[in-house]
Amino acid sequence: MIAGRAREAVARGFRLLHVDASPASAPILRRCGFHDITTSTHYQWTPPR
């Protein structure tokens, strides 16, 4: 699935792909040629009462 989506992106002229990956799936993506360029931190906002 990853390779297919990457091929489609290349065919459409994109040079970069963005993937959110859990620590468990990151090794799979690395084996497919992806590498980290940044990290993100997800927060859940809770409105004040």
C-alpha positions in Angstrom: 0.0 0.0 0.0 2.8 2.4 0.9 4.7 1.8 -2.4 1.5 2.2 -4.4 0.7 5.6 -2.8 4.3 6.7 -3.2 4.2 5.8 -7.0 1.0 7.7 -7.4 2.5 10.8 -5.6 5.5 10.7 -7.9 3.3 10.3 -11.0 1.5 13.4 -9.9 4.7 15.4 -9.5 5.1 15.4 -5.7 8.6 15.1 -4.3 7.8 14.6 -0.6 5.3 12.5 1.3 4.1 13.1 4.8 3.4 10.1 6.9 2.3 10.0 10.6 3.6 6.8 12.0 3.5 5.2 15.4 6.8 3.9 16.9 5.7 0.4 16.0 5.2 1.2 12.3 8.2 3.5 11.9 10.7 0.6 11.2 8.4 -0.6 8.4 8.5 2.9 6.8 12.3 3.1 7.2 12.6 -0.2 5.3 10.5 1.4 2.5 13.0 4.2 2.2 11.4 6.9 4.4 13.4 8.8 6.9 12.6 11.3 9.7 12.8 15.0 8.9 10.8 16.2 11.8 8.6 15.1 14.6 5.1 16.2 15.8 3.5 16.2 19.1 -0.2 15.7 19.4 -2.2 17.4 22.1 -5.8 17.2 23.1 -7.2 20.5 24.2 -9.7 20.5 27.0 -11.7 23.7 27.4 -11.6 25.3 30.8 -14.7 24.9 32.9 
